[in-house]
């Protein structure tokens, strides 16, 4: 089977591990990944990335000229894509830029014009209802009508596509798995000493953006309700909310219990997760956020959850979006925005070390069976085989 995957996501080599694992599942499986030649990621890395060609036999990464360098919906590829498609002649074409993607429409059209007869699949994270205006509504209609299958990163996204009339095959599967060789239980005594963490401290961790929808204010307020407990809060990240978080921490006399860390490389995050007695993802649905084609945000997956679970760190999550589906019965869930409910979850783990250990191990088992790159690759291959044989 020849599989072609296109997305700006794979300009980062670490993000390619699931597709590498896919290419290794069967001897006759070839995976070619198309990425934009030049891309400017959003967020803190405010610079153009020039991607490099990579050939590992059955797995290749090929940079292709592109016409948008920082907007995934507007991303399209240059004419060098045509010769690549003709040479590779894929059986599966998967574009991971959403339902309203110009790049996906481009691939669908070239698939037809070049007579490749490949199956068209797209990936989307979007998990809130939306309305589209002309001409974007026609673009999505074209993409949906020509899709042989869809992979959604969450349950809500699949339901929304059903509501929009799509009747084909949909697979719920996250875009990226966890690297279990990196994210695993590893004691970090030297790092704990450097950060002033003592053996008796119960370390509550958060990893992510400092924005309102991530629920960090709720986390601070919940911790202020249990000041009699010996907790420390480890915050990894940065964002527009940082100054407000610092102000709240001073007002509630929490500042001496908080450890702030910025700019930790992803391949070092596991060290800090292993310092935590629990990782909390207190995300809150926000219907005020707007972009070009939709309004609102709720948690689409929460990748840091599976990283913590792989380290056997017990997790606590709100009921926003996909979080309850990711955690399942291997963690604690609270009503988003409810400070006392979150405080109660924290107290359960602080007061019952056996429960914390049990939840940590259940989370580890869940990740090993469902969320490693190899486990996801197997599910993705099964979906491809179903689409090809249908």
TAJO-V638847 format. One record per residue. N is the residue number from 1. RES is the residue in three letters. SS is DSSP state (alpha for helix, beta for strand, coil for the rest). Layout:
BEGIN
n=N res=RES ss=SS
n=N res=RES ss=SS
END
This chain:
BEGIN
n=1 res=UNK ss=coil
n=2 res=UNK ss=beta
n=3 res=UNK ss=beta
n=4 res=UNK ss=beta
n=5 res=UNK ss=beta
n=6 res=UNK ss=beta
n=7 res=UNK ss=coil
n=8 res=UNK ss=alpha
n=9 res=UNK ss=alpha
n=10 res=UNK ss=alpha
n=11 res=UNK ss=alpha
n=12 res=UNK ss=coil
n=13 res=UNK ss=alpha
n=14 res=UNK ss=alpha
n=15 res=UNK ss=alpha
n=16 res=UNK ss=alpha
n=17 res=UNK ss=alpha
n=18 res=UNK ss=alpha
n=19 res=UNK ss=alpha
n=20 res=UNK ss=alpha
n=21 res=UNK ss=alpha
n=22 res=UNK ss=alpha
n=23 res=UNK ss=alpha
n=24 res=UNK ss=coil
n=25 res=UNK ss=coil
n=26 res=UNK ss=coil
n=27 res=UNK ss=coil
n=28 res=UNK ss=coil
n=29 res=UNK ss=coil
n=30 res=UNK ss=beta
n=31 res=UNK ss=beta
n=32 res=UNK ss=beta
n=33 res=UNK ss=beta
n=34 res=UNK ss=beta
n=35 res=UNK ss=beta
n=36 res=UNK ss=beta
n=37 res=UNK ss=coil
n=38 res=UNK ss=beta
n=39 res=UNK ss=beta
n=40 res=UNK ss=beta
n=41 res=UNK ss=coil
n=42 res=UNK ss=coil
n=43 res=UNK ss=coil
n=44 res=UNK ss=coil
n=45 res=UNK ss=coil
n=46 res=UNK ss=coil
n=47 res=UNK ss=coil
n=48 res=UNK ss=beta
n=49 res=UNK ss=beta
n=50 res=UNK ss=beta
n=51 res=UNK ss=coil
n=52 res=UNK ss=coil
n=53 res=UNK ss=coil
n=54 res=UNK ss=beta
n=55 res=UNK ss=beta
n=56 res=UNK ss=coil
n=57 res=UNK ss=coil
n=58 res=UNK ss=coil
n=59 res=UNK ss=beta
n=60 res=UNK ss=beta
n=61 res=UNK ss=beta
n=62 res=UNK ss=beta
n=63 res=UNK ss=beta
n=64 res=UNK ss=beta
n=65 res=UNK ss=coil
n=66 res=UNK ss=beta
n=67 res=UNK ss=coil
n=68 res=UNK ss=coil
n=69 res=UNK ss=coil
n=70 res=UNK ss=coil
n=71 res=UNK ss=coil
n=72 res=UNK ss=coil
n=73 res=UNK ss=coil
n=74 res=UNK ss=coil
n=75 res=UNK ss=coil
n=76 res=UNK ss=coil
n=77 res=UNK ss=beta
n=78 res=UNK ss=coil
n=79 res=UNK ss=coil
n=80 res=UNK ss=alpha
n=81 res=UNK ss=alpha
n=82 res=UNK ss=alpha
n=83 res=UNK ss=alpha
n=84 res=UNK ss=alpha
n=85 res=UNK ss=alpha
n=86 res=UNK ss=alpha
n=87 res=UNK ss=alpha
n=88 res=UNK ss=alpha
n=89 res=UNK ss=coil
n=90 res=UNK ss=coil
n=91 res=UNK ss=coil
n=92 res=UNK ss=beta
n=93 res=UNK ss=beta
n=94 res=UNK ss=beta
n=95 res=UNK ss=beta
n=96 res=UNK ss=coil
n=97 res=UNK ss=coil
n=98 res=UNK ss=coil
n=99 res=UNK ss=coil
n=100 res=UNK ss=coil
n=101 res=UNK ss=coil
n=102 res=UNK ss=alpha
n=103 res=UNK ss=alpha
n=104 res=UNK ss=alpha
n=105 res=UNK ss=alpha
n=106 res=UNK ss=alpha
n=107 res=UNK ss=alpha
n=108 res=UNK ss=alpha
n=109 res=UNK ss=alpha
n=110 res=UNK ss=alpha
n=111 res=UNK ss=alpha
n=112 res=UNK ss=alpha
n=113 res=UNK ss=alpha
n=114 res=UNK ss=coil
n=115 res=UNK ss=coil
n=116 res=UNK ss=coil
n=117 res=UNK ss=coil
n=118 res=UNK ss=coil
n=119 res=UNK ss=beta
n=120 res=UNK ss=beta
n=121 res=UNK ss=beta
n=122 res=UNK ss=beta
n=123 res=UNK ss=beta
n=124 res=UNK ss=beta
n=125 res=UNK ss=coil
n=126 res=UNK ss=coil
n=127 res=UNK ss=coil
n=128 res=UNK ss=coil
n=129 res=UNK ss=coil
n=130 res=UNK ss=coil
n=131 res=UNK ss=coil
n=132 res=UNK ss=coil
n=133 res=UNK ss=coil
n=134 res=UNK ss=coil
n=135 res=UNK ss=coil
n=136 res=UNK ss=alpha
n=137 res=UNK ss=alpha
n=138 res=UNK ss=alpha
n=139 res=UNK ss=alpha
n=140 res=UNK ss=alpha
n=141 res=UNK ss=alpha
n=142 res=UNK ss=alpha
n=143 res=UNK ss=alpha
n=144 res=UNK ss=alpha
n=145 res=UNK ss=alpha
n=146 res=UNK ss=coil
n=147 res=UNK ss=coil
n=148 res=UNK ss=coil
n=149 res=UNK ss=beta
n=150 res=UNK ss=beta
n=151 res=UNK ss=beta
n=152 res=UNK ss=beta
n=153 res=UNK ss=coil
n=154 res=UNK ss=coil
n=155 res=UNK ss=alpha
n=156 res=UNK ss=alpha
n=157 res=UNK ss=alpha
n=158 res=UNK ss=alpha
n=159 res=UNK ss=alpha
n=160 res=UNK ss=alpha
n=161 res=UNK ss=alpha
n=162 res=UNK ss=alpha
n=163 res=UNK ss=alpha
n=164 res=UNK ss=coil
n=165 res=UNK ss=coil
n=166 res=UNK ss=coil
n=167 res=UNK ss=coil
n=168 res=UNK ss=coil
n=169 res=UNK ss=beta
n=170 res=UNK ss=beta
n=171 res=UNK ss=beta
n=172 res=UNK ss=beta
n=173 res=UNK ss=coil
n=174 res=UNK ss=coil
n=175 res=UNK ss=coil
n=176 res=UNK ss=coil
n=177 res=UNK ss=coil
n=178 res=UNK ss=beta
n=179 res=UNK ss=coil
n=180 res=UNK ss=coil
n=181 res=UNK ss=coil
n=182 res=UNK ss=coil
n=183 res=UNK ss=coil
n=184 res=UNK ss=coil
n=185 res=UNK ss=coil
n=186 res=UNK ss=coil
n=187 res=UNK ss=coil
n=188 res=UNK ss=coil
n=189 res=UNK ss=alpha
n=190 res=UNK ss=alpha
n=191 res=UNK ss=alpha
n=192 res=UNK ss=alpha
n=193 res=UNK ss=alpha
n=194 res=UNK ss=alpha
n=195 res=UNK ss=coil
n=196 res=UNK ss=coil
n=197 res=UNK ss=coil
n=198 res=UNK ss=coil
n=199 res=UNK ss=coil
n=200 res=UNK ss=coil
n=201 res=UNK ss=coil
n=202 res=UNK ss=beta
n=203 res=UNK ss=beta
n=204 res=UNK ss=beta
n=205 res=UNK ss=beta
n=206 res=UNK ss=beta
n=207 res=UNK ss=beta
n=208 res=UNK ss=coil
n=209 res=UNK ss=coil
n=210 res=UNK ss=coil
n=211 res=UNK ss=coil
n=212 res=UNK ss=alpha
n=213 res=UNK ss=alpha
n=214 res=UNK ss=alpha
n=215 res=UNK ss=coil
n=216 res=UNK ss=alpha
n=217 res=UNK ss=alpha
n=218 res=UNK ss=alpha
n=219 res=UNK ss=alpha
n=220 res=UNK ss=alpha
n=221 res=UNK ss=alpha
n=222 res=UNK ss=alpha
n=223 res=UNK ss=alpha
n=224 res=UNK ss=alpha
n=225 res=UNK ss=coil
n=226 res=UNK ss=coil
n=227 res=UNK ss=coil
n=228 res=UNK ss=coil
n=229 res=UNK ss=coil
n=230 res=UNK ss=coil
n=231 res=UNK ss=beta
n=232 res=UNK ss=beta
n=233 res=UNK ss=beta
n=234 res=UNK ss=beta
n=235 res=UNK ss=beta
n=236 res=UNK ss=beta
n=237 res=UNK ss=coil
n=238 res=UNK ss=coil
n=239 res=UNK ss=coil
n=240 res=UNK ss=coil
n=241 res=UNK ss=coil
n=242 res=UNK ss=alpha
n=243 res=UNK ss=alpha
n=244 res=UNK ss=alpha
n=245 res=UNK ss=alpha
n=246 res=UNK ss=alpha
n=247 res=UNK ss=alpha
n=248 res=UNK ss=alpha
n=249 res=UNK ss=alpha
n=250 res=UNK ss=alpha
n=251 res=UNK ss=alpha
n=252 res=UNK ss=coil
n=253 res=UNK ss=coil
n=254 res=UNK ss=coil
n=255 res=UNK ss=alpha
n=256 res=UNK ss=alpha
n=257 res=UNK ss=alpha
n=258 res=UNK ss=beta
n=259 res=UNK ss=beta
n=260 res=UNK ss=beta
n=261 res=UNK ss=beta
n=262 res=UNK ss=coil
n=263 res=UNK ss=coil
n=264 res=UNK ss=coil
n=265 res=UNK ss=coil
n=266 res=UNK ss=alpha
n=267 res=UNK ss=alpha
n=268 res=UNK ss=alpha
n=269 res=UNK ss=alpha
n=270 res=UNK ss=alpha
n=271 res=UNK ss=alpha
n=272 res=UNK ss=alpha
n=273 res=UNK ss=alpha
n=274 res=UNK ss=coil
n=275 res=UNK ss=coil
n=276 res=UNK ss=coil
n=277 res=UNK ss=coil
n=278 res=UNK ss=beta
n=279 res=UNK ss=beta
n=280 res=UNK ss=beta
n=281 res=UNK ss=beta
n=282 res=UNK ss=coil
n=283 res=UNK ss=coil
n=284 res=UNK ss=coil
n=285 res=UNK ss=coil
n=286 res=UNK ss=beta
n=287 res=UNK ss=beta
n=288 res=UNK ss=beta
n=289 res=UNK ss=beta
n=290 res=UNK ss=beta
n=291 res=UNK ss=coil
n=292 res=UNK ss=coil
n=293 res=UNK ss=coil
n=294 res=UNK ss=coil
n=295 res=UNK ss=beta
n=296 res=UNK ss=beta
n=297 res=UNK ss=beta
n=298 res=UNK ss=coil
n=299 res=UNK ss=coil
n=300 res=UNK ss=coil
n=301 res=UNK ss=coil
n=302 res=UNK ss=coil
n=303 res=UNK ss=alpha
n=304 res=UNK ss=alpha
n=305 res=UNK ss=alpha
n=306 res=UNK ss=alpha
n=307 res=UNK ss=alpha
n=308 res=UNK ss=alpha
n=309 res=UNK ss=alpha
n=310 res=UNK ss=alpha
n=311 res=UNK ss=coil
n=312 res=UNK ss=coil
n=313 res=UNK ss=coil
n=314 res=UNK ss=coil
n=315 res=UNK ss=beta
n=316 res=UNK ss=beta
n=317 res=UNK ss=beta
n=318 res=UNK ss=beta
n=319 res=UNK ss=coil
n=320 res=UNK ss=coil
n=321 res=UNK ss=coil
n=322 res=UNK ss=coil
n=323 res=UNK ss=alpha
n=324 res=UNK ss=alpha
n=325 res=UNK ss=alpha
n=326 res=UNK ss=alpha
n=327 res=UNK ss=alpha
n=328 res=UNK ss=coil
n=329 res=UNK ss=coil
n=330 res=UNK ss=coil
n=331 res=UNK ss=coil
n=332 res=UNK ss=beta
n=333 res=UNK ss=beta
n=334 res=UNK ss=beta
n=335 res=UNK ss=coil
n=336 res=UNK ss=coil
n=337 res=UNK ss=coil
n=338 res=UNK ss=coil
n=339 res=UNK ss=alpha
n=340 res=UNK ss=alpha
n=341 res=UNK ss=alpha
n=342 res=UNK ss=alpha
n=343 res=UNK ss=alpha
n=344 res=UNK ss=alpha
n=345 res=UNK ss=alpha
n=346 res=UNK ss=alpha
n=347 res=UNK ss=alpha
n=348 res=UNK ss=alpha
n=349 res=UNK ss=alpha
n=350 res=UNK ss=alpha
n=351 res=UNK ss=alpha
n=352 res=UNK ss=coil
n=353 res=UNK ss=alpha
n=354 res=UNK ss=alpha
n=355 res=UNK ss=alpha
n=356 res=UNK ss=alpha
n=357 res=UNK ss=alpha
n=358 res=UNK ss=alpha
n=359 res=UNK ss=alpha
n=360 res=UNK ss=alpha
n=361 res=UNK ss=alpha
n=362 res=UNK ss=alpha
n=363 res=UNK ss=alpha
n=364 res=UNK ss=alpha
n=365 res=UNK ss=alpha
n=366 res=UNK ss=alpha
n=367 res=UNK ss=alpha
n=368 res=UNK ss=alpha
n=369 res=UNK ss=alpha
n=370 res=UNK ss=alpha
n=371 res=UNK ss=coil
n=372 res=UNK ss=beta
n=373 res=UNK ss=alpha
n=374 res=UNK ss=alpha
n=375 res=UNK ss=alpha
n=376 res=UNK ss=alpha
n=377 res=UNK ss=alpha
n=378 res=UNK ss=alpha
n=379 res=UNK ss=alpha
n=380 res=UNK ss=alpha
n=381 res=UNK ss=alpha
n=382 res=UNK ss=alpha
n=383 res=UNK ss=alpha
n=384 res=UNK ss=alpha
n=385 res=UNK ss=alpha
n=386 res=UNK ss=alpha
n=387 res=UNK ss=alpha
n=388 res=UNK ss=alpha
n=389 res=UNK ss=alpha
n=390 res=UNK ss=coil
END
